């Protein structure tokens, strides 16, 4: 039996095992998928489990998508451009990192018939997932990305001719100017945390949240409420 895992911290919220094990069962694949909570100093230990065949591959979630790269033998071209990895497996005795976040995001856009070309986007968060989404947005032809984050210096690292960064406290002033809002932060997991004044949302907004625990965050619930 093949064995796979998702690693992160925290990891209890992850639905990856439920999704993957369901797929394995439906496709009659002899495999198992688990979740492992690790501390930063345990990254080499988990990666070694791939080398020893104890694991056949891993997914990477918060907060290790960026700092795990230094422990790998190689990463593919797209992951290198993004500077973030979410999938790792062994190939020719080397640990290789890939990124599928950008593709999943792009397919979500395609499946919901959303057109981003020449649009100006509000993007919240500056972590590993954000880098993947910025990469995807650029492929989709976005004109400008207004990036908001609690720690401004982290957002500034992502600035270029398309991305402009701001302190998240300024977000309320931008909500009514641009209609597409994407949250990449884990704030949606806590109902008490709000990214901005949700009462500023209108039926003209298109909103997306990468958080799926809960499946409907307060951000999405307010959006659905107003249409």
C-alpha positions in Angstrom: 0.0 0.0 0.0 1.2 3.5 -0.9 1.1 6.1 1.9 0.9 9.8 1.6 0.5 12.7 4.1 -0.1 16.4 4.4 2.1 18.2 6.8 1.6 21.6 8.5 0.9 23.3 11.8 -1.9 23.5 12.7 -3.2 20.6 10.7 -6.4 19.4 12.5 -8.6 21.5 10.1 -7.3 19.9 6.9 -9.8 18.0 4.8 -7.1 16.6 2.5 -7.1 13.0 4.0 -10.9 12.8 3.6 -10.7 14.0 0.0 -7.8 11.8 -1.0 -8.9 8.7 0.8 -12.4 9.1 -0.9 -10.6 9.3 -4.3 -8.4 6.3 -3.5 -11.6 4.3 -2.6 -13.5 5.3 -5.7 -10.7 4.6 -8.1 -9.7 1.4 -6.2 -6.2 2.7 -5.5 -4.3 0.8 -2.8 -3.2 3.9 -0.9 -3.7 5.8 2.4 -3.5 9.5 3.1 -2.9 10.9 6.6 -2.1 14.3 8.3 1.0 15.0 10.4 1.4 18.0 12.6 5.1 18.9 12.7 7.3 21.6 14.2 9.9 23.4 12.0 12.8 21.2 13.2 10.9 18.1 12.2 10.9 18.9 8.4 14.0 16.9 7.7 12.6 13.9 9.6 9.4 13.9 7.5 11.3 14.3 4.2 13.5 11.4 5.1 10.4 9.2 5.4 10.1 9.7 1.6 13.7 8.7 1.0 13.1 5.5 3.1 9.8 4.8 1.3 7.8 5.1 4.5 5.9 7.8 2.6 5.5 8.0 -1.1 4.9 11.7 -1.2 3.6 14.6 0.9 1.5 17.8 0.5 2.6 20.9 2.4 0.3 23.4 4.0 0.7 26.4 6.4 3.3 27.5 7.4 5.9 25.5 5.6 5.2 26.1 1.8 8.2 28.4 1.6 10.8 27.3 4.1 10.6 23.7 3.1 12.3 24.5 -0.2 15.8 24.7 1.4 15.5 21.0 2.3 14.7 19.8 -1.2 17.1 18.6 -4.0 15.2 20.5 -6.7 11.9 22.3 -7.5 10.2 22.6 -10.9 10.2 25.8 -12.9 6.8 27.1 -11.9 7.4 26.5 -8.2 10.7 28.2 -8.5 9.0 31.3 -10.0 6.5 31.3 -7.2 9.0 30.5 -4.4 6.5 28.1 -2.8 5.9 24.4 -2.8 2.9 22.3 -1.8 3.7 18.8 -3.3 6.9 16.7 -2.8 7.9 13.3 -4.1 11.0 11.4 -5.0 12.3 11.1 -8.6 15.6 9.5 -9.5 16.7 9.6 -5.8 16.0 13.3 -5.5 13.3 15.1 -3.5 11.4 17.3 -6.0 9.0 20.1 -5.1 6.1 21.2 -7.2 3.2 23.6 -6.8 -0.4 22.8 -7.7 -2.1 25.7 -5.8 -2.0 28.0 -8.8 -3.5 25.4 -11.1 -6.3 24.6 -8.6 -7.1 28.3 -8.3 -7.1 28.8 -12.1 -9.5 25.9 -12.5 -11.8 27.4 -9.9 -11.9 30.6 -11.9 -12.6 28.7 -15.1 -15.3 26.5 -13.6 -17.1 29.6 -12.3 -16.8 31.5 -15.5 -15.0 34.5 -13.9 -13.0 36.7 -16.2 -10.0 38.4 -14.7 -8.3 39.8 -17.8 -7.5 43.6 -17.4 -9.3 43.5 -14.0 -7.9 45.1 -10.8 -8.0 42.7 -7.9 -8.0 43.1 -4.1 -5.8 40.3 -2.6 -5.6 39.7 1.1 -2.6 38.0 2.7 1.1 37.5 1.8 1.9 33.9 2.5 2.9 30.9 0.4 -0.6 30.5 -1.1 -0.7 34.2 -2.0 2.4 33.7 -4.2 0.7 30.9 -6.1 -2.4 33.0 -6.6 -0.4 36.0 -7.8 1.3 33.7 -10.3 -2.1 32.4 -11.5 -3.6 35.9 -11.7 -0.8 37.1 -13.9 -1.4 34.1 -16.2 -5.0 35.2 -16.4 -4.1 38.7 -17.5 -4.9 40.7 -14.4 -4.1 44.4 -14.8 -3.3 45.3 -11.2 -3.2 43.6 -7.8 -3.8 45.5 -4.6 -2.2 43.4 -1.9 -3.2 43.9 1.8 -1.4 42.2 4.8 -1.1 42.8 8.5 2.7 42.8 8.2 3.4 45.3 5.5 7.1 44.3 5.0 6.0 40.8 4.0 3.6 42.2 1.4 6.3 44.6 0.0 8.5 41.6 -0.8 5.9 40.7 -3.4 5.6 44.1 -5.1 6.4 44.5 -8.8 4.9 46.4 -11.7 1.5 44.7 -11.2 1.4 44.2 -7.4 1.1 47.1 -5.0 1.1 46.5 -1.2 -0.8 48.1 1.6 -1.3 47.7 5.4 -4.5 45.8 5.9 -5.9 48.7 8.0 -6.4 50.5 4.7 -8.6 47.8 3.2 -12.0 49.4 4.0 -11.1 52.4 1.8 -10.6 50.1 -1.3 -13.6 47.8 -1.0 -16.0 50.0 -3.0 -13.5 50.8 -5.7 -12.7 47.3 -7.0 -15.2 44.4 -7.3 -13.0 41.2 -7.1 -11.8 40.3 -3.6 -9.7 37.2 -2.8 -8.8 36.1 0.8 -5.7 33.9 1.2 -5.3 34.3 4.9 -6.3 31.7 7.6 -8.5 34.3 9.4 -11.7 32.7 8.0 -11.2 29.8 10.4 -12.1 32.0 13.3 -15.6 33.5 13.1 -14.5 36.3 15.5 -11.8 37.6 13.0 -12.9 39.9 10.2 -10.7 41.0 7.4 -12.7 44.2 6.9 -16.1 45.7 7.5 -18.3 43.0 5.7 -21.1 45.5 5.5 -19.2 47.2 2.7 -19.8 44.3 0.4 -22.4 44.7 -2.3 -24.0 42.4 -4.9 -21.5 43.7 -7.4 -18.6 42.1 -5.7 -17.1 38.8 -6.7 -15.5 37.2 -3.6 -13.2 34.1 -3.1 -11.8 32.5 0.0 -9.1 29.8 0.0 -10.2 28.7 3.5 -12.5 25.6 3.4 -12.8 25.0 7.2 -15.5 26.1 7.7 -16.8 25.5 4.2 -18.6 28.9 4.4 -16.5 31.5 6.2 -18.2 34.6 7.5 -16.7 36.4 4.5 -18.5 34.0 2.1 -21.7 33.9 4.2 -22.0 37.7 4.0 -21.4 37.6 0.2 -24.1 34.9 -0.3 -26.5 36.8 1.9 -26.4 39.9 -0.3 -26.1 38.0 -3.6 
